[in-house]
Amino acid sequence: MNIHVFEPHRPDTLARLTDRRLFRELAYVDGKWTSGPDGASFAVSDPATGDVVANVAELGAVDAESAIDAAWLAFPAWRDRTAGERSQVLRRWHDLIVAARFDLAVLMVREQGKPLTEALGEIDYAASFVEWFGEEAKRLNVESVTSHLPGAEMSVRREPLGVVAVVTPWNFPSAMLTRKVAAALAAGCTVVAHPASETPLSALALAELADRAGLPAGVLNIVTGPAAEIVGAFTADARVRAVSFTGSTEIGRLIAANSAPTIKRLVLELGGHAPFIVFDDADLDKAVDLAVKAKFATSGQDCLAANRIYVQRPLYEPFVQAFANRVAAMKVGPGFEDGVEIGPLMHARAIAKVEAHVADAVEGGARLLAGGTSHPAGALFYRPTVLADVSDDALIMNEETFGPVAAVSAFDTEEEIVTKANATEYGLVAYLVTDDYRRISRTSRALEYGMVAVNRVKITGPAIPFGGVKQSGIGREGSRHGIEAFTDLKYICLDVA
């Protein structure tokens, strides 16, 4: 493992930054900025232009083991700090993130492509988890148990698991890191983290701020490089007691299988296939507005994105026409352009997938009401698209699209739509638009999803238990349950006779 003091500067990447030390191309291990073996690196590209914005250190399995060594050695001292002391470090980290809000958003636009307004919103979201778990650190209290044995006193306490491996996706490179890392640190755990290779700059900038906040060496380690090699080392090492992963269900299954020999705690936030259900008593304008927000945030590259839009037949045709008109007017372009609502997709595979979904739906009889083609802004831009009359057996109704394509279909009865909505292996979030409160109660209970959004889209935040059922994951992130995931219960029985 090679340690370097200086990093190469890229004026094109740094031009918009007020704090240029937030631009880091080296990994962060044991409190040191670390290069890959023989200076190996990989390119990070701007999806809007294709330009290389950074060459980031490419570490491997040996370096991942070094990071685990560092986290293992740092764990006892971090565990033994008082909850108040850990909380103070997290509070300083939060304040530094807030102060660096614009610079962090700039880095995200460059590596992820989302519009600047969305990037700024994500930084606020990321900071909120650090603040929340900094406070939750002080609430992991010992629980007294009424004794059932004479002459005995009983208590239950929560103790940190140890080293936690965190694996984050490219679509929310800051918020997914802080949601996991802040919870683990607050519990008294230490962390080895692997950010997606498409978007490592956000994680490295957050590590720089954590370092400034006074986080001790080894408590947080950011290991950049090939996922299979690095995450493979994390799952194989028995010292890593938990893995927290956000990403596809396919990769989640692989991580679960590789973690089984060492019986790790798993927190998995996996794929989604969200139904967006509009009943005929809904306000048309509100339903259209909510559908646009639910489908096209992060250019549709969101596990919470509405992947299947169902509208009750009496409202169906007015809805699809108004929805298509609204979508056709959305502005597409690079993230720094004013008013942009749809940015680039992350890579060519995403473009190929949306093209395949659109072609398959049209071939199956769907009406193309908006979009349906690439956009001249660049190779990874796709026009926001609306498909109506999409059949149940179309690819887009059975696979997570992860792109700016909305599939709309009609339904007749409540029983019919509940059956359709539940006919998937996924169960992350469902959206429901209706003014009938009896229906809201019935349908919310009948939908097999971990979260149900009723007459609104924004439902996430640090106070809520985020997560799904079925193949959409295990465990919850955020809320008090998010910190409990990184603790073990210890029961103590004391003889006082």
TADABEL-V679039 format. One record per backbone hydrogen bond with DSSP energy under -1.0 kcal/mol. NH is the residue of the N-H (numbers start at 0). CO is the residue of the C=O. If there is no record, write none. Layout:
{{NH;CO} {NH;CO}}
This chain:
{{3;32} {13;9} {14;10} {16;13} {21;18} {22;19} {26;33} {27;221} {28;31} {31;28} {33;26} {34;1} {38;35} {39;36} {41;55} {43;53} {45;50} {49;45} {52;43} {53;43} {55;41} {56;24} {57;39} {58;223} {63;59} {64;60} {65;61} {66;62} {67;63} {68;64} {69;65} {70;66} {71;67} {72;68} {73;69} {74;70} {77;73} {78;74} {79;75} {85;81} {86;82} {87;83} {88;84} {89;85} {90;86} {91;87} {92;88} {93;89} {94;90} {95;91} {96;92} {97;93} {98;94} {99;95} {100;97} {103;99} {104;100} {105;101} {106;102} {107;103} {108;104} {109;105} {110;106} {111;107} {115;334} {118;114} {119;115} {120;116} {121;117} {122;118} {123;119} {124;120} {125;121} {126;122} {127;123} {128;124} {129;125} {130;126} {131;127} {132;128} {133;129} {134;130} {135;131} {136;132} {137;134} {138;135} {140;138} {142;155} {144;153} {151;148} {152;493} {154;491} {155;142} {156;489} {158;487} {160;485} {163;189} {164;241} {165;191} {166;243} {167;193} {175;171} {177;173} {178;174} {179;175} {180;176} {181;177} {183;179} {184;180} {185;181} {186;182} {187;184} {188;183} {189;161} {190;218} {191;163} {192;220} {193;165} {198;195} {203;199} {204;200} {205;201} {206;202} {207;203} {208;204} {209;205} {210;206} {211;207} {212;208} {213;210} {214;209} {218;215} {220;190} {221;27} {222;192} {229;225} {230;226} {231;227} {232;228} {233;229} {234;230} {235;231} {236;232} {239;236} {240;162} {241;162} {242;264} {243;164} {244;266} {245;166} {246;268} {251;247} {252;248} {253;249} {254;250} {255;251} {256;252} {257;253} {258;254} {262;259} {263;258} {264;240} {266;242} {267;473} {268;244} {269;471} {275;307} {276;430} {277;309} {278;432} {281;278} {286;282} {287;283} {288;284} {289;285} {290;286} {291;287} {292;288} {293;289} {294;290} {295;291} {298;295} {299;296} {300;297} {301;299} {304;301} {305;293} {306;273} {307;273} {308;406} {309;275} {310;408} {311;277} {312;410} {314;311} {318;314} {319;315} {320;316} {321;317} {322;318} {323;319} {324;320} {325;321} {326;322} {327;323} {329;326} {332;341} {336;333} {339;336} {340;330} {341;330} {344;379} {350;346} {351;347} {352;348} {353;349} {354;350} {355;351} {356;352} {357;353} {358;354} {359;355} {360;356} {361;357} {362;358} {363;359} {364;361} {365;360} {366;387} {368;385} {369;385} {374;380} {377;374} {380;377} {382;372} {384;403} {385;369} {386;405} {387;366} {389;407} {393;390} {396;393} {397;394} {398;394} {404;402} {405;384} {407;386} {408;308} {410;310} {416;412} {417;413} {418;414} {419;415} {420;416} {421;417} {422;419} {423;421} {429;450} {430;274} {431;452} {432;276} {439;435} {440;436} {441;437} {442;438} {443;439} {444;440} {445;441} {446;442} {448;446} {449;426} {450;427} {452;429} {454;431} {463;460} {465;463} {465;476} {468;426} {470;424} {471;468} {473;267} {476;465} {478;461} {481;477} {483;479} {484;480} {485;482} {486;483} {487;158} {489;156} {491;154} {493;152} {495;150}}
